[in-house]
Amino acid sequence: MKKRLVLIGGGHAHMMTLAHLDMLVEKGYAVTVIQPSEFHYYSGMGPGMLGGTYRPEEIRFATRQVVESKGGSFVLGRAERIDPLKQIVILAGGDEVGYDVLSCNVGSYVPFDMAADKAGTCFTVKPIEGLMTAQQKISELSGQRSITIAIVGGGPSSIEIAGNCRQLTNGSDLHPAKIQVFAGRKLMSRLPQRVQLDARRILEKNVIEIIEGSYVKKIDSEQIQLANGNQFRADIIFSAVGVKPSNIFVASGIDTGPDGGLLVNQCLQSTQYPNIFGGGDCIYFEPSPLDRVGVYAVRQNPVLLNNLKAYLAEEVLQPFDPGGSYLLIYNLGGGIGILYKWSLIFSGRLAFRVKDYIDRKFMEKFQSFEH
């Protein structure tokens, strides 16, 4: 019987495995990919899609098409739980997919527990498909009247969503929008002061109000209540309060880190079940906890591919080296960005052009496997 390799998710950490899936099939392995959508959207270009810089098809990978064209099986569904003893993945709806080796790239989610009523007005920055719905809703309402858009959170995702909402609502056939960022204690508080100042200057230049000094306590329908008692009204509300790993591992009783991410060793292998691997936002790297930024998933690509092949062939695994510092570029809409690496910090059109070039090259590389 063929050894069964199952991948949950076709995200950044699985890109190279998907690109070489035909090689795994040729070696005699049965490869199955489980994903709730036929496409995987690149989150780094999500705010740009919201603002209208990119079309949805420009920022997505055709996961199903790639898998099936390379001889694998694609299962459209959401993995809800893993039974590591029976070696099965349980999908929403009850279907089961058996495995001999499992690799998880199930990503993360943005919590929105503070919202009592999410119907039609509240959105999170992930999944990216939700930003398409938000874009349609903003365009529809702004075409009728002036609206207020609120972004809850004071980090990079928040400033990117705010800036691209401004770009979207600057359309000539739309009414002007009031945009407010509820930044908690302080805007971009974990970043260097120069980044903080540039972000504040760019937002204020785009007439985006920054509200600091108190955290959002509760959202009820279109009302935002702060911990200090102040209340605000908004037509559209985004949550950009940071991400948490998928809860599939906690639900499955598999060992996790303190944040709920799959606890993996230096080889990206579960510390509890050696035939389970993982990468990207959904893991907790035991040797040295990693920031949840896409660069680590990209760096994990070749190691995951190597180690899945090695484990299937009963060979020696390769350790993952997270590497040094990484480049961060934020897209604040209107063709403006902020670039940050080491002591190099600058903002403006050049910063955005660098990000746009890197993102488009990344998409071009992996979209080429669709043909």
C-alpha positions as CSV (number, residue, x, y, z in Angstrom):
1,M,0.0,0.0,0.0
2,K,1.3,3.5,-0.9
3,K,2.4,5.7,2.0
4,R,-0.1,8.6,2.4
5,L,1.2,12.2,2.7
6,V,-1.5,14.6,3.7
7,L,-1.0,18.4,3.7
8,I,-3.5,20.6,5.5
9,G,-3.4,24.0,3.8
10,G,-1.6,25.3,0.7
11,G,0.0,28.4,2.3
12,H,3.5,29.8,2.3
13,A,5.2,27.0,4.1
14,H,3.9,24.4,1.7
15,M,4.7,26.3,-1.5
16,M,7.8,24.3,-2.4
17,T,6.2,21.0,-1.5
18,L,3.3,21.8,-3.8
19,A,5.7,22.8,-6.5
20,H,7.5,19.4,-6.3
21,L,4.4,17.4,-5.6
22,D,4.8,15.5,-8.9
23,M,8.2,14.3,-7.7
24,L,6.6,12.8,-4.5
25,V,3.9,11.1,-6.6
26,E,6.6,9.6,-8.9
27,K,8.3,8.2,-5.9
28,G,5.1,6.2,-5.2
29,Y,3.5,8.3,-2.5
30,A,-0.2,9.2,-2.4
31,V,-0.4,12.9,-1.8
32,T,-3.6,14.7,-0.6
33,V,-4.1,18.4,0.1
34,I,-7.0,19.6,2.2
35,Q,-8.1,23.3,2.0
36,P,-11.4,25.1,2.5
37,S,-11.0,27.0,-0.8
38,E,-9.6,26.1,-4.2
39,F,-7.3,29.1,-3.9
40,H,-4.8,30.3,-1.4
41,Y,-4.6,34.1,-1.1
42,Y,-1.3,35.9,-0.3
43,S,-1.9,37.9,2.9
44,G,0.9,40.3,2.2
45,M,-1.0,41.7,-0.7
46,G,-4.4,41.6,1.0
47,P,-4.6,45.3,2.1
48,G,-3.5,46.3,-1.5
49,M,-6.4,44.3,-2.9
50,L,-8.8,46.0,-0.4
51,G,-7.6,49.4,-1.7
52,G,-7.9,48.4,-5.3
53,T,-4.2,48.2,-6.2
54,Y,-4.5,44.5,-7.0
55,R,-7.3,42.3,-8.4
56,P,-8.2,39.1,-6.4
57,E,-6.7,36.9,-9.1
58,E,-3.4,38.7,-8.9
59,I,-2.9,37.7,-5.3
60,R,-4.0,34.1,-5.2
61,F,-2.5,30.7,-6.0
62,A,-4.7,28.0,-7.7
63,T,-4.0,25.3,-5.2
64,R,-6.5,22.8,-6.5
65,Q,-5.3,23.2,-10.1
66,V,-1.6,22.7,-9.1
67,V,-2.3,19.7,-6.9
68,E,-4.5,17.8,-9.5
69,S,-2.2,18.7,-12.4
70,K,0.7,17.1,-10.5
71,G,-1.1,13.9,-9.7
72,G,-2.2,14.6,-6.2
73,S,-5.7,14.6,-4.7
74,F,-7.4,17.8,-3.6
75,V,-10.1,17.7,-0.9
76,L,-12.3,20.8,-0.6
77,G,-13.1,21.1,3.1
78,R,-12.1,22.6,6.5
79,A,-10.0,20.4,8.8
80,E,-11.5,20.6,12.3
81,R,-9.6,18.0,14.2
82,I,-6.7,15.5,14.0
83,D,-6.8,12.0,15.6
84,P,-3.1,11.3,15.9
85,L,-3.6,7.7,17.2
86,K,-5.9,6.6,14.3
87,Q,-3.9,8.9,12.0
88,I,-6.9,10.6,10.5
89,V,-7.9,14.2,9.8
90,I,-11.6,15.0,10.6
91,L,-13.3,17.6,8.4
92,A,-16.2,19.8,9.1
93,G,-19.2,17.7,8.3
94,G,-17.6,14.5,9.5
95,D,-15.6,13.2,6.5
96,E,-12.2,11.7,7.4
97,V,-8.9,11.6,5.5
98,G,-6.3,9.1,6.6
99,Y,-2.5,9.7,6.6
100,D,0.8,8.2,7.3
101,V,2.6,11.5,7.4
102,L,0.8,14.8,8.0
103,S,2.0,18.4,7.4
104,C,0.1,21.3,8.8
105,N,0.1,24.9,7.3
106,V,-3.3,25.9,8.7
107,G,-2.3,29.5,9.4
108,S,-3.8,31.8,12.0
109,Y,-6.9,33.8,12.7
110,V,-7.8,37.2,14.0
111,P,-9.9,37.1,17.2
112,F,-13.0,39.2,17.4
113,D,-14.5,38.2,20.7
114,M,-15.3,41.7,21.7
115,A,-18.0,42.0,18.9
116,A,-21.5,41.0,20.0
117,D,-23.0,41.4,16.5
118,K,-20.8,40.6,13.5
119,A,-23.5,40.5,10.9
120,G,-22.5,42.4,7.8
121,T,-20.6,45.2,9.5
122,C,-17.6,43.6,11.2
123,F,-14.6,42.1,9.4
124,T,-11.2,40.7,10.4
125,V,-8.0,41.2,8.4
126,K,-7.8,37.4,7.9
127,P,-9.0,35.4,6.0
128,I,-8.2,37.5,2.9
129,E,-11.5,36.5,1.3
130,G,-13.2,38.5,3.9
131,L,-11.5,41.6,2.7
132,M,-13.2,41.2,-0.7
133,T,-16.6,41.2,1.0
134,A,-15.5,44.3,3.0
135,Q,-14.4,46.1,-0.1
136,Q,-17.8,45.4,-1.7
137,K,-19.7,46.6,1.4
138,I,-17.6,49.8,1.7
139,S,-18.1,50.6,-2.0
140,E,-21.8,50.0,-1.8
141,L,-22.3,52.1,1.3
142,S,-20.0,54.9,0.2
143,G,-21.8,55.1,-3.1
144,Q,-24.9,56.0,-1.1
145,R,-23.6,58.3,1.7
146,S,-20.7,59.3,3.8
147,I,-19.7,56.4,6.2
148,T,-17.4,55.9,9.2
149,I,-14.8,53.1,9.1
150,A,-13.2,51.9,12.3
151,I,-10.1,49.8,12.6
152,V,-9.5,48.2,16.0
153,G,-5.8,47.6,16.7
154,G,-2.6,49.7,16.6
155,G,-0.1,47.5,14.8
156,P,1.1,47.1,11.2
157,S,-2.2,45.4,9.9
158,S,-4.2,48.3,11.3
159,I,-2.3,51.0,9.5
160,E,-2.3,49.0,6.3
161,I,-6.1,48.5,6.4
162,A,-6.7,52.2,7.3
163,G,-4.5,53.5,4.5
164,N,-6.1,51.2,1.9
165,C,-9.6,52.0,3.1
166,R,-8.7,55.7,2.4
167,Q,-7.4,54.7,-1.1
168,L,-10.6,52.8,-1.8
169,T,-12.9,55.6,-0.6
170,N,-11.1,58.3,-2.5
171,G,-12.8,57.0,-5.6
172,S,-14.5,59.8,-7.6
173,D,-17.9,58.3,-7.5
174,L,-17.9,57.7,-3.7
175,H,-18.8,59.9,-0.8
176,P,-15.8,60.7,1.5
177,A,-15.4,58.4,4.5
178,K,-14.4,59.1,8.1
179,I,-11.7,56.6,9.1
180,Q,-10.6,56.1,12.7
181,V,-7.9,53.8,14.1
182,F,-8.4,52.6,17.7
183,A,-4.8,52.0,18.5
184,G,-5.1,51.0,22.2
185,R,-2.2,52.4,24.3
186,K,-0.2,53.8,21.4
187,L,0.1,53.4,17.6
188,M,2.8,51.0,16.5
189,S,4.1,50.8,20.0
190,R,6.4,47.7,19.4
191,L,8.2,49.3,16.5
192,P,11.1,51.9,16.5
193,Q,10.1,55.5,17.1
194,R,11.0,56.5,13.5
195,V,8.5,53.9,12.2
196,Q,5.9,55.2,14.7
197,L,6.4,58.8,13.6
198,D,6.3,58.0,9.8
199,A,3.1,55.9,10.3
200,R,1.4,58.7,12.3
201,R,2.4,61.4,9.8
202,I,1.1,59.4,6.8
203,L,-2.2,58.5,8.4
204,E,-2.8,62.1,9.6
205,K,-1.9,63.4,6.1
206,N,-4.7,61.1,4.8
207,V,-7.1,62.5,7.4
208,I,-7.2,59.3,9.4
209,E,-7.9,59.9,13.0
210,I,-5.8,58.0,15.6
211,I,-7.5,57.3,18.9
212,E,-5.0,56.3,21.7
213,G,-4.9,55.8,25.4
214,S,-7.6,53.2,25.9
215,Y,-8.4,49.8,24.5
216,V,-11.7,48.7,22.9
217,K,-13.7,46.8,25.4
218,K,-16.9,45.9,23.5
219,I,-18.5,46.2,20.1
220,D,-22.2,46.0,19.9
221,S,-23.6,46.3,16.4
222,E,-22.3,49.6,15.2
223,Q,-21.2,50.9,18.6
224,I,-17.6,50.8,19.9
225,Q,-17.1,51.1,23.6
226,L,-13.6,51.8,25.0
227,A,-12.4,50.8,28.5
228,N,-12.4,54.4,29.6
229,G,-16.1,54.6,28.8
230,N,-16.0,56.6,25.6
231,Q,-18.3,55.4,22.8
232,F,-18.1,55.8,19.0
233,R,-20.3,54.8,16.1
234,A,-19.1,53.1,12.9
235,D,-20.7,51.7,9.8
236,I,-17.8,49.3,9.1
237,I,-15.5,47.8,11.7
238,F,-12.2,45.9,11.2
239,S,-10.4,43.8,13.8
240,A,-6.6,44.1,13.4
241,V,-5.6,43.1,16.9
242,G,-3.0,40.5,16.0
243,V,-3.3,36.8,15.1
244,K,-3.5,33.5,17.0
245,P,-2.6,30.1,15.7
246,S,-5.4,27.8,14.4
247,N,-7.1,26.0,17.3
248,I,-7.1,22.7,15.6
249,F,-4.2,21.4,17.7
250,V,-5.8,22.3,21.0
251,A,-9.0,20.7,19.8
252,S,-7.1,17.6,18.9
253,G,-5.2,17.2,22.2
254,I,-1.8,17.5,20.5
255,D,1.0,19.2,22.4
256,T,1.1,23.0,21.7
257,G,3.1,26.0,22.8
258,P,1.7,28.6,25.2
259,D,-0.1,30.3,22.3
260,G,-1.8,27.2,21.0
261,G,0.5,26.6,18.1
262,L,1.7,23.1,17.2
263,L,4.8,22.5,19.3
264,V,7.6,21.5,16.9
265,N,11.3,20.8,17.3
266,Q,14.1,22.1,15.3
267,C,13.1,19.9,12.3
268,L,9.6,21.4,12.3
269,Q,8.3,18.1,13.6
270,S,5.7,17.6,16.4
271,T,7.5,17.0,19.7
272,Q,4.7,14.4,20.5
273,Y,4.0,12.7,17.2
274,P,7.0,12.4,14.9
275,N,4.9,11.8,11.8
276,I,3.2,15.3,12.1
277,F,5.0,18.3,10.8
278,G,4.1,22.0,10.5
279,G,5.1,25.4,9.4
280,G,4.0,29.0,9.2
281,D,1.7,30.8,11.7
282,C,0.3,27.6,13.1
283,I,3.4,26.4,14.8
284,Y,5.3,27.2,18.0
285,F,9.0,26.7,17.3
286,E,10.3,25.2,20.6
287,P,14.0,26.1,20.2
288,S,13.2,29.8,19.7
289,P,9.7,31.3,19.4
290,L,9.2,33.1,16.1
291,D,7.4,36.3,15.2
292,R,4.3,35.7,13.1
293,V,5.6,37.1,9.8
294,G,5.5,35.5,6.4
295,V,9.2,35.4,6.0
296,Y,9.6,32.5,8.4
297,A,7.1,30.4,6.4
298,V,9.0,31.2,3.3
299,R,12.3,30.2,4.9
300,Q,10.7,27.0,6.2
301,N,9.7,25.9,2.7
302,P,12.8,23.9,1.6
303,V,13.2,22.4,5.1
304,L,9.6,21.1,5.2
305,L,9.9,19.7,1.7
306,N,13.2,18.0,2.6
307,N,11.9,16.6,5.9
308,L,8.7,15.2,4.5
309,K,10.7,13.4,1.8
310,A,13.2,12.2,4.4
311,Y,10.6,11.0,6.8
312,L,8.7,9.1,4.1
313,A,12.0,7.5,3.0
314,E,13.2,6.9,6.6
315,E,16.2,9.2,6.2
316,V,17.8,11.8,8.4
317,L,15.9,15.1,8.9
318,Q,17.3,18.6,8.4
319,P,17.1,21.2,11.2
320,F,15.5,24.6,10.4
321,D,17.6,27.7,10.9
322,P,15.3,30.8,11.3
323,G,18.1,33.0,10.0
324,G,18.7,36.6,10.9
325,S,16.7,39.8,10.7
326,Y,14.2,40.4,7.9
327,L,12.8,43.2,5.8
328,L,9.5,44.7,6.7
329,I,7.5,46.9,4.3
330,Y,4.1,48.3,5.1
331,N,1.6,49.3,2.4
332,L,-0.3,52.4,3.6
333,G,-2.2,52.9,0.4
334,G,-1.9,55.7,-2.2
335,G,1.4,54.2,-3.4
336,I,3.1,55.0,-0.1
337,G,5.0,52.5,2.1
338,I,7.2,52.3,5.1
339,L,10.4,50.2,4.8
340,Y,12.2,48.9,7.9
341,K,15.3,46.6,8.3
342,W,18.0,47.0,11.0
343,S,18.6,50.8,11.3
344,L,17.4,51.4,7.7
345,I,14.0,53.1,7.9
346,F,12.4,55.2,5.2
347,S,8.9,55.9,3.9
348,G,7.3,57.1,0.6
349,R,6.8,55.9,-2.9
350,L,10.1,54.1,-3.2
351,A,9.3,51.9,-0.2
352,F,6.0,50.9,-1.7
353,R,7.6,50.2,-5.1
354,V,10.1,47.9,-3.4
355,K,7.3,46.0,-1.7
356,D,5.3,45.8,-4.9
357,Y,8.2,44.4,-6.8
358,I,9.0,41.7,-4.2
359,D,5.4,40.7,-3.9
360,R,4.8,40.5,-7.6
361,K,8.0,38.4,-8.1
362,F,6.9,36.0,-5.3
363,M,3.5,35.6,-6.9
364,E,5.0,35.2,-10.4
365,K,7.3,32.4,-9.1
366,F,4.6,30.2,-7.6
367,Q,1.8,31.0,-10.0
368,S,4.1,29.7,-12.7
369,F,3.4,26.2,-11.4
370,E,-0.3,26.5,-12.3
371,H,0.6,26.2,-16.0
